[in-house]
Amino acid sequence: MDKEYIYIILADDDQDDRLFFTDAFSELKINTKVDTFKDGVELMDYLNDPESILPNVLFLDLNMPKKNGIECLHEIKRNEKFNDIAIAIYSTSSSEEDIEETFVCGANIYIKKPNDFNLLKKVLSDVVTINWQYHTSGLNKDNFLLRL
């Protein structure tokens, strides 16, 4: 099913981060539809609903209540239905352990949350305009971490 927009989902328990994220996309000149979820359980309930439209890119916070980002990532990667979703880890953590674990678990890119709104807009623009098919075909740790 071809859409004329890029469908984005953010799963993040921080209300301010969800607001900045949606505000940033509303200012970008990219045709997107953005939905947000406040925890991993809400996200997975949505993704597993047969009526749901699957996102092109899923931004996944690591530290969420009920079900964290790593648990969601494992569940998503075990289900072939989700193979075409590009997964961007979107976290305040810059821990090498978190970066390594999400890389090994199959996330497509790791982004440390910027705390500057203009930098956030640039990062989001860069991520949604990546040619994911090309980017993930030669996935290695050097192009996994989006350096700011």
Secondary structure, DSSP 8 states (H G I E B T S, - for coil): ---SSEEEEEE-S-HHHHHHHHHHHHHSSS-EEEEEESSHHHHHHHHH-TT----SEEEE-SS-SSS-HHHHHHHHHT-GGGTT-EEEEEES---HHHHHHHHHTT-SEEEE--SSHHHHHHHHHHHHTS-HHHHHHT--HHHHEE--
